[in-house]
């Protein structure tokens, strides 16, 4: 059975999981849940949110040549990362309930 070489000489099956999709597009795995939630990348079928996602290799290859789609995907992920970082920074610091020590001696509280 002859399969055409795809990518950089790899032979990819018709459907691939997130790990292989990441290799095809050259992206880290954390991009995929963000893009799927934003409906910018659609997995095959209608998988439950916690189910393994499958993607059509031919569609990933087509998208990998679409500069407008790639640009929008990167912007979606960047916005998500910025919002996550902003939420982390805005959280109030946890209060320290342990008494402070100075030179091995408990500091007197006034």
C-alpha positions, 0 to 999 in steps of 0.5 A, a space after each residue: 500500500 503506497 501512501 504519499 509522504 506528508 510533512 517532512 517525509 512522514 507517512 501520516 494516516 488519514 486521521 491523527 490525534 492531538 499529538 500527531 496534529 501538533 507535529 504536523 502543525 509544529 505547535 505545542 499541545 496546549 494550543 489545541 484545547 484553546 482552538 477547539 473551545 474557540 471553534 477555530 479547529 474542529 475535531 472529527 465527529 462530535 467528541 465529548 469535551 474529555 474524549 480523545 480528539 481526532 483530526 483529518 490529516 488532509 484538513 490539517 495539511 490544508 490549514 497548514 498552508 492557509 496563512 490567514 487561518 494560521 494567523 488567527 489561530 496564533 492570535 486566539 492562543 496569544 489572547 488566551 495566554 494573556 487573559 490567563 496571565 492577567 487572571 493569575 496576577 490579579 489574584 490576591 496573595 495568600 495570607 501567611 498564617 504562620 508567625 514571622 521569625 527574625 534571627 530564629 526568634 519569634 517576632 513580637 506582635 504589637 
